Amino acid sequence: MNIDKLKKLQKTNNSYRTLKVPQIIIDELVKRKGWVEYCKNSYLDQYEDHDYISCQKNGKPHSMASMNIALTKICKRNGLPPISVHSLRHIYSTILMEKGVPLVQISAALGHESIHTTFEYYCDVMNGDKEIIEFMNQSFVPDC
């Protein structure tokens, strides 16, 4: 996909970033890229090439509903409550917070322009008022 077109699809400039992923994800992406090439060769002129790795057989993008349906099936198959694609983002940030990753790094990983945005949306998962006050004192009080 054209980088300029991709940037237009993003909410902010920070939405376009390099992600760190485990090797298992890279391996899956390589498999999916092979599948996409197979579909391109099968559909020829009928294939809509948007340079996606996850798409329909004809190259068209999946809808958000189809992604949530697939995720619901995975959850059900594994005895988990259903969650949405967006819920995965919250789970990711919660796990990082529980592991003690600094909020500034979580904010960058989520693509937020400001640490304040991250704090506003995710502070409810922090452990209690004492920790929130301590965090605020350490993060937002200037050094003297």
Backbone as ProteinMPNN parsed JSONL, in Angstrom:
{"seq_chain_A": "MNIDKLKKLQKTNNSYRTLKVPQIIIDELVKRKGWVEYCKNSYLDQYEDHDYISCQKNGKPHSMASMNIALTKICKRNGLPPISVHSLRHIYSTILMEKGVPLVQISAALGHESIHTTFEYYCDVMNGDKEIIEFMNQSFVPDC", "coords_chain_A": {"N_chain_A": [[0.849, -1.183, 0.0], [0.48, 2.222, -0.705], [2.412, 4.526, 1.068], [1.659, 7.199, 1.617], [-1.102, 7.046, 1.241], [-1.733, 5.226, 3.251], [-1.041, 6.722, 5.522], [-3.048, 8.644, 5.439], [-5.206, 7.149, 6.228], [-4.82, 6.786, 8.899], [-5.481, 7.857, 12.291], [-3.811, 9.689, 13.601], [-0.457, 11.075, 13.208], [1.169, 9.551, 14.84], [0.008, 7.088, 14.749], [1.083, 5.608, 12.718], [3.576, 3.457, 12.929], [6.467, 1.504, 13.889], [6.144, -1.785, 14.875], [6.98, -4.037, 17.493], [7.205, -7.426, 17.326], [6.711, -10.897, 18.216], [8.58, -13.751, 16.894], [6.814, -15.746, 16.05], [4.647, -14.358, 15.049], [5.769, -13.087, 12.838], [6.356, -15.359, 11.323], [3.741, -16.246, 10.771], [2.819, -14.073, 9.256], [4.431, -14.327, 6.991], [3.424, -16.743, 5.979], [0.793, -15.925, 5.407], [1.292, -13.997, 3.482], [2.185, -15.604, 1.41], [-0.208, -16.965, 0.897], [-1.769, -14.841, -0.022], [-0.411, -14.23, -2.4], [-0.942, -16.58, -3.806], [-3.738, -16.302, -4.101], [-3.807, -13.972, -5.669], [-2.728, -14.949, -8.042], [-4.68, -16.784, -8.678], [-7.072, -15.311, -8.974], [-6.387, -13.354, -10.747], [-7.072, -10.733, -12.91], [-9.336, -10.072, -11.521], [-8.639, -9.743, -8.954], [-8.355, -7.484, -6.325], [-5.837, -5.572, -5.633], [-4.646, -4.335, -2.764], [-2.444, -4.432, -1.322], [-2.642, -5.833, 1.079], [-2.184, -8.026, 3.877], [-3.928, -9.486, 5.343], [-6.849, -10.325, 4.067], [-9.818, -10.693, 2.014], [-10.377, -13.456, -0.3], [-10.437, -12.297, -2.802], [-8.93, -10.05, -2.529], [-10.115, -7.847, -1.41], [-10.614, -5.788, 1.502], [-11.179, -7.106, 4.823], [-14.173, -6.654, 6.716], [-14.756, -4.757, 9.743], [-16.644, -6.024, 11.254], [-16.432, -8.693, 10.379], [-13.931, -9.347, 11.377], [-14.387, -9.171, 14.133], [-16.31, -11.201, 14.378], [-14.782, -13.463, 13.724], [-12.958, -13.377, 15.857], [-14.694, -13.738, 18.003], [-15.509, -16.375, 17.516], [-13.07, -17.704, 17.942], [-12.705, -17.156, 20.671], [-14.952, -18.47, 21.765], [-14.442, -21.126, 20.988], [-12.294, -21.62, 22.621], [-13.301, -21.465, 25.149], [-13.578, -18.921, 26.26], [-14.821, -15.667, 27.257], [-16.613, -13.664, 24.864], [-14.852, -11.154, 23.02], [-14.031, -7.946, 21.583], [-12.172, -6.747, 18.704], [-11.096, -4.283, 19.363], [-11.037, -4.546, 22.113], [-8.826, -6.133, 22.501], [-6.744, -4.341, 22.366], [-7.055, -2.939, 24.749], [-6.59, -5.027, 26.545], [-3.93, -5.6, 25.942], [-2.656, -3.18, 26.743], [-3.278, -3.221, 29.455], [-1.947, -5.532, 30.367], [0.694, -4.725, 29.901], [0.84, -2.575, 31.72], [0.435, -3.955, 34.155], [2.761, -5.405, 34.182], [4.555, -3.507, 34.77], [5.532, -1.75, 32.855], [6.622, 1.41, 31.827], [4.336, 4.153, 31.592], [4.774, 6.006, 29.556], [6.05, 4.497, 27.595], [4.062, 2.64, 26.997], [2.162, 4.358, 25.976], [3.464, 5.214, 23.636], [3.608, 2.76, 22.272], [0.917, 2.313, 21.793], [0.383, 4.334, 20.086], [-0.464, 6.835, 20.827], [-0.674, 10.4, 20.828], [-0.113, 11.778, 23.097], [0.928, 11.226, 26.452], [-0.985, 11.789, 28.254], [-3.394, 11.117, 27.047], [-3.245, 8.327, 27.036], [-3.168, 7.871, 29.798], [-5.694, 8.872, 30.522], [-7.49, 7.08, 29.262], [-6.702, 4.571, 30.202], [-6.153, 4.574, 32.92], [-7.938, 3.498, 34.696], [-7.328, 0.846, 35.027], [-5.21, 0.726, 36.687], [-3.822, -0.053, 39.889], [-5.61, 1.093, 42.283], [-6.123, 4.164, 44.247], [-3.845, 5.094, 45.644], [-1.624, 4.247, 44.098], [-2.155, 5.643, 41.741], [-1.969, 8.325, 42.559], [0.724, 8.32, 43.373], [1.959, 7.754, 40.921], [1.205, 10.057, 39.451], [2.5, 12.044, 40.956], [5.2, 11.318, 40.58], [5.471, 11.494, 37.827], [4.538, 13.96, 36.824], [5.405, 16.118, 38.306], [7.638, 18.702, 38.278], [11.242, 18.45, 38.325], [13.192, 19.805, 40.96]], "CA_chain_A": [[0.0, 0.0, 0.0], [1.168, 3.497, -0.77], [2.6, 5.079, 2.411], [0.84, 8.411, 1.763], [-2.495, 6.601, 1.4], [-1.82, 4.628, 4.577], [-1.02, 7.795, 6.509], [-4.358, 9.29, 5.418], [-6.143, 6.266, 6.914], [-4.519, 6.799, 10.323], [-6.06, 8.98, 13.029], [-2.76, 10.67, 13.886], [0.857, 10.68, 12.701], [1.729, 8.528, 15.727], [-0.623, 5.803, 14.457], [1.979, 4.905, 11.811], [4.773, 3.2, 13.71], [7.043, 0.174, 13.81], [5.74, -2.613, 16.01], [7.85, -5.147, 17.852], [6.366, -8.614, 17.439], [7.491, -12.13, 18.34], [8.862, -14.472, 15.655], [5.635, -16.506, 15.626], [3.829, -13.44, 14.246], [6.481, -12.941, 11.565], [6.137, -16.613, 10.591], [2.357, -16.23, 10.285], [2.735, -13.071, 8.192], [5.05, -14.912, 5.801], [2.433, -17.7, 5.448], [-0.325, -15.169, 4.832], [1.761, -13.362, 2.247], [2.15, -16.678, 0.417], [-1.617, -17.2, 0.565], [-2.198, -13.697, -0.831], [0.172, -14.418, -3.739], [-1.729, -17.654, -4.425], [-5.03, -15.72, -4.483], [-3.565, -13.054, -6.793], [-2.542, -15.776, -9.237], [-5.945, -17.47, -8.967], [-8.101, -14.352, -9.371], [-5.815, -12.533, -11.816], [-7.584, -9.367, -13.049], [-10.441, -9.839, -10.59], [-8.058, -9.507, -7.63], [-8.165, -6.071, -5.98], [-4.593, -5.539, -4.867], [-4.473, -3.198, -1.858], [-1.221, -4.763, -0.597], [-2.995, -6.297, 2.417], [-1.784, -9.374, 4.242], [-5.162, -10.122, 5.79], [-7.914, -9.833, 3.195], [-10.634, -11.724, 1.4], [-9.693, -14.145, -1.402], [-10.367, -11.415, -3.967], [-8.081, -8.915, -2.19], [-10.857, -6.8, -0.702], [-10.364, -5.842, 2.953], [-12.199, -7.641, 5.724], [-14.888, -5.637, 7.491], [-14.512, -4.864, 11.182], [-17.588, -7.037, 11.753], [-15.905, -10.037, 10.123], [-12.82, -9.563, 12.306], [-14.983, -9.44, 15.445], [-16.948, -12.521, 14.299], [-13.706, -14.45, 13.812], [-12.429, -13.338, 17.223], [-15.729, -14.356, 18.852], [-15.407, -17.832, 17.301], [-11.846, -18.159, 18.624], [-12.983, -17.111, 22.109], [-15.914, -19.531, 22.076], [-13.741, -22.396, 20.819], [-11.345, -21.781, 23.725], [-13.991, -21.304, 26.424], [-13.373, -17.559, 26.759], [-15.923, -14.752, 26.93], [-16.35, -12.953, 23.609], [-14.277, -9.809, 23.094], [-13.9, -7.296, 20.278], [-10.807, -6.437, 18.287], [-10.635, -3.137, 20.15], [-10.755, -5.023, 23.473], [-7.448, -6.646, 22.519], [-5.896, -3.174, 22.641], [-7.142, -2.69, 26.188], [-5.912, -6.141, 27.21], [-2.498, -5.373, 25.721], [-2.179, -2.091, 27.599], [-3.42, -3.665, 30.847], [-0.842, -6.458, 30.645], [1.92, -3.925, 30.0], [0.801, -1.846, 32.997], [0.63, -4.903, 35.246], [4.167, -5.822, 34.138], [5.384, -2.38, 35.196], [6.073, -0.971, 31.736], [6.304, 2.83, 32.03], [3.193, 4.64, 30.823], [5.261, 6.69, 28.351], [6.32, 3.459, 26.596], [2.757, 2.105, 26.595], [1.571, 5.403, 25.146], [4.118, 5.148, 22.328], [3.202, 1.513, 21.626], [-0.48, 2.461, 21.377], [0.317, 5.374, 19.069], [-1.086, 8.061, 21.331], [0.157, 11.59, 20.691], [0.202, 12.297, 24.419], [0.815, 10.304, 27.578], [-2.237, 12.134, 28.94], [-4.446, 10.321, 26.406], [-3.107, 6.972, 27.556], [-3.574, 7.89, 31.204], [-7.14, 9.103, 30.577], [-8.238, 5.896, 28.848], [-6.261, 3.326, 30.81], [-5.828, 4.691, 34.343], [-8.873, 2.701, 35.484], [-6.785, -0.485, 35.284], [-4.135, 0.819, 37.668], [-4.237, -0.575, 41.186], [-6.004, 1.955, 43.385], [-5.84, 5.598, 44.329], [-2.479, 5.346, 46.113], [-0.724, 4.094, 42.967], [-2.418, 6.722, 40.786], [-1.378, 9.542, 43.118], [2.178, 8.159, 43.307], [2.324, 7.907, 39.512], [1.05, 11.462, 39.071], [3.557, 12.801, 41.611], [6.487, 11.015, 39.98], [5.498, 11.779, 36.387], [4.131, 15.29, 36.391], [5.968, 17.155, 39.162], [8.966, 19.035, 37.755], [12.398, 18.309, 39.22], [13.647, 21.103, 41.488]], "C_chain_A": [[0.886, 1.235, 0.0], [1.232, 4.107, 0.631], [1.75, 6.324, 2.624], [-0.629, 8.057, 1.97], [-2.701, 6.012, 2.793], [-1.865, 5.704, 5.649], [-2.361, 8.511, 6.571], [-5.392, 8.458, 6.17], [-5.965, 6.296, 8.434], [-5.141, 8.02, 10.989], [-5.038, 10.08, 13.278], [-1.453, 10.191, 13.255], [1.478, 9.576, 13.546], [1.117, 7.151, 15.485], [0.243, 4.961, 13.524], [3.304, 4.71, 12.529], [5.269, 1.78, 13.474], [6.669, -0.59, 15.063], [6.762, -3.713, 16.24], [6.947, -6.356, 18.078], [7.245, -9.853, 17.575], [7.617, -12.852, 16.994], [7.646, -15.246, 15.156], [4.702, -15.648, 14.763], [4.468, -13.246, 12.871], [6.257, -14.183, 10.705], [4.726, -16.661, 9.996], [2.192, -15.223, 9.147], [3.329, -13.593, 6.887], [4.09, -15.916, 5.155], [1.287, -16.977, 4.757], [0.077, -14.475, 3.533], [1.785, -14.381, 1.111], [0.727, -16.973, -0.041], [-2.145, -16.084, -0.332], [-1.659, -13.837, -2.254], [-0.573, -15.51, -4.502], [-3.07, -17.11, -4.921], [-4.877, -14.761, -5.661], [-3.452, -13.839, -8.1], [-3.832, -16.479, -9.643], [-6.996, -16.517, -9.53], [-7.67, -13.428, -10.506], [-6.403, -11.125, -11.842], [-8.717, -9.05, -12.079], [-9.942, -9.569, -9.168], [-7.848, -8.015, -7.426], [-6.949, -5.961, -5.068], [-4.462, -4.239, -4.082], [-3.215, -3.391, -1.006], [-1.503, -5.137, 0.86], [-2.468, -7.706, 2.637], [-2.989, -10.167, 4.724], [-6.308, -9.52, 4.979], [-8.757, -11.015, 2.717], [-9.871, -12.339, 0.228], [-9.525, -13.263, -2.636], [-9.561, -10.145, -3.694], [-8.789, -7.804, -1.442], [-10.608, -6.918, 0.8], [-11.517, -6.511, 3.7], [-12.916, -6.47, 6.383], [-14.53, -5.805, 8.959], [-15.437, -5.925, 11.77], [-17.036, -8.444, 11.536], [-14.731, -10.354, 11.046], [-13.359, -9.898, 13.7], [-15.673, -10.798, 15.474], [-15.896, -13.616, 14.434], [-13.135, -14.516, 15.222], [-13.409, -13.98, 18.205], [-15.676, -15.874, 18.732], [-14.188, -18.41, 18.023], [-12.074, -18.202, 20.135], [-13.894, -18.262, 22.516], [-15.241, -20.898, 22.024], [-12.795, -22.68, 21.993], [-11.962, -21.533, 25.1], [-13.805, -19.937, 27.065], [-14.597, -16.703, 26.462], [-15.598, -14.003, 25.645], [-15.799, -11.552, 23.855], [-14.191, -9.243, 21.676], [-12.423, -7.087, 19.952], [-10.259, -5.284, 19.128], [-10.324, -3.544, 21.598], [-9.347, -5.584, 23.588], [-6.457, -5.54, 22.842], [-5.879, -2.87, 24.133], [-6.432, -3.788, 26.978], [-4.401, -5.959, 27.12], [-1.964, -4.304, 26.673], [-2.25, -2.483, 29.073], [-2.279, -4.588, 31.242], [0.469, -5.687, 30.791], [1.974, -3.159, 31.314], [1.079, -2.775, 34.166], [2.069, -5.407, 35.312], [5.114, -4.682, 34.492], [6.024, -1.584, 34.077], [5.686, 0.492, 31.957], [5.204, 3.304, 31.073], [3.638, 5.336, 29.54], [5.547, 5.671, 27.239], [5.018, 2.829, 26.1], [2.084, 3.084, 25.645], [2.156, 5.363, 23.732], [3.691, 3.894, 21.569], [1.774, 1.587, 21.1], [-0.657, 3.529, 20.299], [-0.379, 6.638, 19.52], [-0.125, 9.232, 21.161], [0.64, 12.087, 22.043], [0.054, 11.197, 25.477], [-0.488, 10.559, 28.338], [-3.41, 11.345, 28.355], [-4.426, 8.903, 26.959], [-3.591, 6.908, 28.994], [-5.086, 8.016, 31.321], [-7.92, 7.83, 30.275], [-7.883, 4.634, 29.632], [-5.968, 3.409, 32.304], [-6.756, 3.846, 35.208], [-8.355, 1.297, 35.767], [-5.628, -0.458, 36.273], [-4.68, 0.436, 39.046], [-4.436, 0.508, 42.236], [-5.515, 3.382, 43.349], [-4.397, 5.884, 44.712], [-1.489, 5.283, 44.95], [-0.912, 5.214, 41.949], [-1.784, 8.023, 41.276], [0.144, 9.481, 43.045], [2.669, 8.351, 41.866], [2.276, 9.376, 39.097], [2.178, 12.309, 39.685], [4.913, 12.564, 40.954], [6.588, 11.492, 38.539], [5.277, 13.236, 36.019], [4.613, 16.421, 37.294], [7.372, 17.455, 38.653], [10.059, 18.843, 38.796], [12.837, 19.697, 39.671], [15.155, 21.165, 41.522]], "O_chain_A": [[1.931, 1.259, 0.65], [0.21, 4.194, 1.311], [1.175, 6.498, 3.699], [-1.319, 8.686, 2.773], [-3.718, 6.267, 3.438], [-2.651, 5.604, 6.591], [-2.775, 8.945, 7.646], [-6.358, 9.009, 6.698], [-6.858, 5.879, 9.172], [-5.311, 9.069, 10.368], [-5.357, 11.264, 13.179], [-1.351, 9.044, 12.821], [2.232, 8.752, 13.03], [1.647, 6.149, 15.965], [0.149, 3.734, 13.536], [4.064, 5.659, 12.722], [4.549, 0.953, 12.914], [6.853, -0.102, 16.179], [7.335, -4.252, 15.294], [6.042, -6.321, 18.912], [8.384, -9.866, 17.109], [6.848, -12.59, 16.069], [7.468, -15.387, 13.946], [4.046, -16.159, 13.855], [3.772, -13.244, 11.856], [6.001, -14.076, 9.506], [4.546, -17.072, 8.85], [1.491, -15.502, 8.175], [2.797, -13.333, 5.808], [3.953, -15.945, 3.932], [0.861, -17.36, 3.667], [-0.718, -14.384, 2.598], [1.442, -14.053, -0.025], [0.484, -17.203, -1.226], [-2.878, -16.343, -1.287], [-2.387, -13.586, -3.215], [-0.808, -15.382, -5.703], [-3.491, -17.421, -6.035], [-5.724, -14.739, -6.554], [-4.006, -13.445, -9.127], [-4.052, -16.739, -10.826], [-7.727, -16.872, -10.455], [-8.508, -12.796, -11.149], [-6.243, -10.386, -10.871], [-9.022, -7.88, -11.844], [-10.723, -9.211, -8.287], [-7.23, -7.354, -8.26], [-7.035, -6.229, -3.869], [-4.203, -3.179, -4.652], [-2.952, -2.615, -0.087], [-0.726, -4.813, 1.758], [-2.326, -8.482, 1.691], [-3.058, -11.382, 4.534], [-6.687, -8.365, 5.174], [-8.444, -12.175, 2.985], [-8.841, -11.811, -0.19], [-8.595, -13.449, -3.42], [-9.513, -9.254, -4.543], [-8.14, -6.912, -0.895], [-10.414, -8.019, 1.314], [-12.667, -6.482, 3.263], [-12.322, -5.41, 6.584], [-14.058, -6.863, 9.374], [-15.047, -6.646, 12.689], [-17.158, -9.298, 12.415], [-14.555, -11.503, 11.452], [-12.85, -10.799, 14.367], [-15.628, -11.484, 16.495], [-16.092, -14.584, 15.169], [-12.858, -15.604, 15.726], [-12.999, -14.682, 19.129], [-15.786, -16.582, 19.734], [-14.268, -19.474, 18.637], [-11.688, -19.163, 20.799], [-13.631, -18.948, 23.503], [-15.445, -21.73, 22.909], [-12.53, -23.838, 22.317], [-11.248, -21.406, 26.094], [-13.869, -19.812, 28.288], [-15.332, -16.983, 25.515], [-14.43, -13.735, 25.365], [-16.223, -10.856, 24.777], [-14.269, -9.983, 20.696], [-11.55, -7.233, 20.808], [-9.103, -5.308, 19.552], [-9.45, -2.955, 22.234], [-8.738, -5.518, 24.656], [-5.449, -5.774, 23.51], [-4.83, -2.582, 24.709], [-5.753, -3.507, 27.966], [-3.684, -6.143, 28.104], [-0.941, -4.503, 27.329], [-1.372, -2.114, 29.854], [-1.706, -4.447, 32.323], [1.259, -5.961, 31.695], [3.023, -3.094, 31.955], [1.857, -2.443, 35.06], [2.544, -5.793, 36.381], [6.331, -4.864, 34.513], [6.96, -0.822, 34.316], [4.524, 0.778, 32.247], [5.155, 2.907, 29.909], [2.939, 5.258, 28.53], [5.308, 5.958, 26.066], [4.889, 2.521, 24.915], [1.508, 2.685, 24.632], [1.422, 5.467, 22.749], [3.439, 3.951, 20.365], [1.458, 0.986, 20.073], [-1.714, 3.621, 19.675], [-0.835, 7.428, 18.694], [1.086, 9.083, 21.326], [1.679, 12.74, 22.134], [-0.836, 10.352, 25.392], [-1.028, 9.66, 28.982], [-4.317, 10.949, 29.087], [-5.468, 8.349, 27.309], [-4.335, 6.002, 29.367], [-5.699, 7.332, 32.141], [-8.903, 7.53, 30.953], [-8.699, 3.716, 29.712], [-5.57, 2.41, 32.903], [-6.402, 3.507, 36.337], [-8.877, 0.617, 36.65], [-5.12, -1.511, 36.657], [-5.871, 0.593, 39.316], [-3.517, 0.806, 42.999], [-4.644, 3.762, 42.566], [-3.783, 6.806, 44.175], [-0.622, 6.146, 44.82], [0.06, 5.685, 41.358], [-1.142, 8.736, 40.505], [0.789, 10.47, 42.698], [3.669, 9.028, 41.627], [3.205, 9.877, 38.462], [2.74, 13.18, 39.02], [5.692, 13.502, 40.787], [7.67, 11.856, 38.08], [5.784, 13.696, 34.996], [4.259, 17.578, 37.064], [8.213, 16.557, 38.601], [9.84, 19.044, 39.99], [12.856, 20.643, 38.883], [15.722, 22.177, 41.934]]}, "name": "protein", "num_of_chains": 1, "seq": "MNIDKLKKLQKTNNSYRTLKVPQIIIDELVKRKGWVEYCKNSYLDQYEDHDYISCQKNGKPHSMASMNIALTKICKRNGLPPISVHSLRHIYSTILMEKGVPLVQISAALGHESIHTTFEYYCDVMNGDKEIIEFMNQSFVPDC"}
